[in-house]
Amino acid sequence: MLNPKKTKKQRQYLRRNMTKWEVRLWNDLKGKKMFGFKVRRQYGIENYVIDFYCPKLKLAIEVDGDVHYFKNKMDIDVRKKNKLTEEGIKLIRLKNEDLEDDYESVLVYLEDNFKARADELNISVKEVP
């Protein structure tokens, strides 16, 4: 189930309280800036909330901070990944430290992933001048 009511308040909270890297990345994804593909932020899938999601490509992007290295969060992340895989959704995980160290390279990495996923699904990519 996509964007279920049970996660609505959590999604709203997360949208209002995005990390600085989520905000920066959102500025480069929103408005179909990534090859014309619509990307949503804080998107609900079943019991999980995905940082960014491109429905057309079934592509999810998670921005992981330090909390993701704790055992209980790692277990949740594994269950989330398994659920997304069951749904045919590809998951990309980005680390805050990578965004901080070389943001532009992470953006190129995402562009490559969007192109590759579109190719996998035989969807044409709108090249941005």
N, C-alpha and C positions, 0 to 999 in steps of 0.2 A: 504494500500500500504506500502510495506516495503522499507526502505531506499530511500524515494523519493528524487528527485533532489532538490526540494525546501528547504530541510533541510541539504543539503550536506555541505555548507560552515559553518553552525552552528555546525554540527557534527565534522568537521575537527578542528574548533576552540576549541571545548570542549575537544577533544582528546589531543590537544597541551597544554591545560591549566587545566589539571585535578587537583583536590584538593589532599592533601597529603593522605587522607583516600581512595580516589578513586585509587590512584597509588598503595597503599599498598594492597588494595583488588584485584586490577587487577593482581598483581603479584601472588596472590593465586588462581585466576580463569583462567588465560590465559593458553594456551598450554594443554587444556583438563585436567587440574589438579583436577577438581571437578568430580571425578568418570568417567572420560573419555568423559564428555560432553563438546562440544565446546561452549564457551561463547564469545560474541562479546561486545565491549565497544562502548558507544555513538552510539546506534543503533536507526535508525529512523523508527517510526511506525506512518503513517498518518502525522499529523502536529507536533507530539511529538518526543522528543529525550529521549531515555531510557539510563540510565547510563550503565547498563549491561543487556544483554539479551541472554538467551539460547534458540535458535530456536527449537531444538528437544523437549524440555520440555515445550515450550511456557511459560517460566518463566522470569519475568522481575525483576530487582533489582535496586532500587533507593537509593542513599545515600543523605540524607537530612541534610543540614546545617541550620543555623539560618534564612536564607531568606525564608525558607518554613513555617515560622510561621507568615508571613505577610498575611493579608487578600487576596490580589490579587493573591499571589502565591498559597495560600490554595485553592482558587477557581479553578485555573488552574490545580492543582494536583487532585482535585475531577473530573474534566472533563477528565483528562488523565486516571485516574483509571477506570472511566466508559467506555471509549473507549477501553481500554485494556480488560476489562471484556467482552465487546461485541465481541471482537475478540477471546475470549477463553484463554486469557493470564492471568496467575496469577501474581500479583504484590506483591513484598516484599519491605517494606520501612525500611531502616536502618537510625538511627540518628548518626550524627557525634560524639555526646557525648557518645553514647554506644560503638562505635568503639574505642574511646579514653579511656574509663573507663575499658573495658574488651574485647579487640580485639579477643582473643582466643575463648571466649564464643560466640561471634557473628559468628565466623567461624563455630563453631559446630552447631549453629542455622541454618546457611545456608546449611551445610551438611545435616542436618535433613530435611530441606525443599526440597533439591534436591532429596533425597531418597523418600520422601513422594509424590512428584510430579511425579517422575518416576513410583512409584507404582500406582498412580491414572490413569496414562496413559498406564499401563502394559508394561513399558519399563524396560529392565534389567539394573541394575546398575553394573558398573565395580568396584569391590572393590579394593581399593588401599592398598598395603601392608604397 
